[in-house]
């Protein structure tokens, strides 16, 4: 089962907000998901981003592939840096 971190659209018509979710890559965009990792509201200025870094790093270290937009969001929130440092520490520790 290939897991992806991706955006799930929520909100009203023409007023999107998104959940960042871990989901099976084969499931539809707004379909079944495994876990909610955070939220993203692009309509606010600046964009409102809330990410549970611990959950995001756990999914990334377990092999989940982020979508392009989610990767950018994770870089902004700092979760991507945490993942990179955890990955380099694991390599140097082995």
C-alpha positions, 0 to 999 in steps of 0.5 A, spaced: 500 500 500 503 506 497 501 512 502 501 519 500 501 525 504 496 530 500 491 535 500 483 533 501 479 539 499 474 542 504 470 548 505 464 551 501 464 553 493 469 557 491 472 558 498 476 552 499 480 549 505 484 543 505 486 538 510 493 535 509 492 527 510 495 521 509 492 516 504 492 510 500 495 513 493 489 509 489 483 512 493 480 519 490 482 526 492 476 526 497 475 519 499 478 515 504 484 517 508 488 514 514 490 520 518 489 527 518 496 531 519 494 538 518 490 543 515 491 549 510 487 555 508 490 558 502 485 564 502 488 567 508 493 572 508 498 570 509 496 562 508 494 559 514 498 552 515 497 548 521 501 541 521 502 536 526 510 535 525 510 529 529 505 525 525 508 528 518 515 526 520 513 519 522 509 518 516 515 521 511 520 516 515 515 510 514 515 511 506 509 516 505 510 520 499 508 527 499 505 531 493 508 537 490 504 542 494 504 538 501 512 538 500 512 546 500 507 546 506 511 542 510 518 546 508 514 552 510 512 549 517 518 546 518 516 539 518 521 537 512 527 540 516 525 535 522 525 529 517 531 531 513 535 531 520 532 525 523 534 521 516 541 524 516 541 522 524 539 515 522 544 514 517 550 517 521 548 512 527 548 506 523 
